[in-house]
Amino acid sequence: MRLDLSPFKIPSSEYSQCPFWFWNDALEEREIVRQMADFRDHGVEAFVIHPRLGLPKTSGWLSEELFGFMRIALEEARKHGMWVMLYDEGMYPSGSSAGQVVASDARFHARGLVCERVGEQEEGGPLDRRILRKIKRQGGGEFYVIDQKIDSVIRGLHYHDEGKGEELEHAAADLLNPAAVKCFIDLVYERFFKELGKYFGTTVRGIFTDEPNPLGRVRTAGAVAGTSDILEHVARFIGRDFTPFLATLWFDDEQDALTHRRLYNEAIAARLDETYYQPLSQWCANHGVALAGHPARPDDIGHLRHFQIPGQDIVWRDIEPGRTTALEGAPSTMAKAAASVAYHESRTRNLNEFAGAYGESLTFEELQWLASWLIIRGCNLLVPHAFYYSLRGVRRHERPPDVGPNSAWWAEYKTWADFTRRLCWLNVIGQPVCEVAILGGAIELPWRAAKACFENQVDFHYVTARDIASSAVVEDCLCIGPGRYRAILIEQGYEVELPPGAPVVKWGEIPPQDFFDRVTPVVRLDRPAASLRCRHLLAGGGNYHVFLMFNEGSELLSREIAFPVKGRMMRLNPLTGNVSEHESLKYLQLEAHAWEVVLIWESR
């Protein structure tokens, strides 16, 4: 099969960036149409309609007026070949329908567990406060564990006092209660379909759910995620009564506190899968759209299997050029987590919302670097945070900056938007060549082995115990879905039972270099290059090898280079779309934050 490179030269709207478009002021048809034309002129042909703080109350959540403006945007998008995702909340975290879930039934208010010393608590009515267990601490003292309604909210769409920037908030719903989530689906998803269903599966490609959190934005001190029957659920999940370990949820000095706390949190995550993610995912599948968005934590990989477009987000300068967090800590795992799940679950796309709340000091160079950081890890759908409908008054300072039409770099945006389309296209059409897996947990991923792999040009995917239990087979390697892994790296604390013969490598028990001498890197270099990130993709029926290389560091990188395959070589310039043939590439020279893309056509 011959690989058609025309989509690389002229990127399709399919691979467009899909920014949050903050609808944050009084809306007008003419202005919506004008801004959409401006998006198209600058290479952006998709967006997430994100009702946002600053809307007038006449355009309230799920109001007729708001739906009227949505129809205007969707019809304009349909006319010009753009595509759209809907945002499922007003404003976030998702799951409460701007307080309407709780307003429909007070029993749907978010709940949690608190711990209070015996004699220092006041027991209220059975709805709001119920003693579950009396526990004794190992160090002394008796306490009650209480199930209660917690003080928890979500952010709202309207200013209470715009002059002071004070915003309205809404009661958070109990996402661990299946009846509350059904109410949310009925209020939001069914209403979306009723009002906008004719666009589903064509112009409307997905619905974005954002950071659903059982605790919402909690204000109750010491509250732990829970609901009225949570201890029975936890017992079923772990196979035994959790009561003897309840104290570990609040007291760090209890024996094995971190182990038991992790087990409880895994049970909560499993409950959230059952009550929230699975029903939303099934609803979207039944209605011809994708469940998109991301969970609350950067390494919540277990939830991602329920997304038709698994995703994550980079916010609050968690990841920056030159900072150790680009390779260390939970946020460093997010892009690989989403890309890994997309690969193992045979999802075509995976996304990342990025640059949210990076502040008005954000530069275009930083924004470009963030996108490259994501793409080289396998992301193929970029969701910039955000394009602002309005910067009037206090709106400018609500989770800034505007990275689109109101930015200093808007005139340069189209060139960059086309650049990211080309790279995303390659990530979509190519199947990763990857022989290393790293074992993680459903709610926590290790990063030390991942950092070493990145710095040694060895690609990898994250896998979980569920992946192994549900689909792993040992042949001449460990097979998980389409993955064929010659080594599975396991860090201390992540051990699980594996199939006999699985190629286990316990990270830390052998010198790292001994391991890297045994596996095949994406490319071989004459000497180490810790800042070089690489991906090897197969395309065109397997005859075409695509090598993506990005210098993540701030200094010039010069190395002799060798590729693992031979054949006709082409260099693809993602900035211009040019394709040029070369006899060979034996020397790699990359400026700081620069890319090299090589395609080798292996004749057969």
Helices and strands as residue ranges (DSSP letters): H 6-9, G 13-15, E 20-23, H 29-41, E 46-51, G 57-59, H 64-80, E 83-87, H 100-104, G 106-108, E 111-117, E 129-136, E 142-149, E 152-161, G 162-164, E 166-171, H 178-184, I 185-189, H 190-196, G 197-199, E 204-210, E 217-218, E 224-225, H 230-238, G 243-249, H 257-272, I 273-277, H 278-286, E 290-294, G 302-306, E 311-315, G 324-326, G 330-333, H 334-344, E 351-356, H 364-375, E 381-384, E 387-388, G 393-397, G 410-412, H 413-429, E 431-432, E 436-440, H 448-455, E 461-464, H 465-471, E 473-474, E 478-480, E 483-485, E 487-490, E 504-506, H 512-518, E 524-525, E 532-539, G 540-542, E 544-551, E 557-562, E 568-572, E 579-582, E 587-590, E 595-601
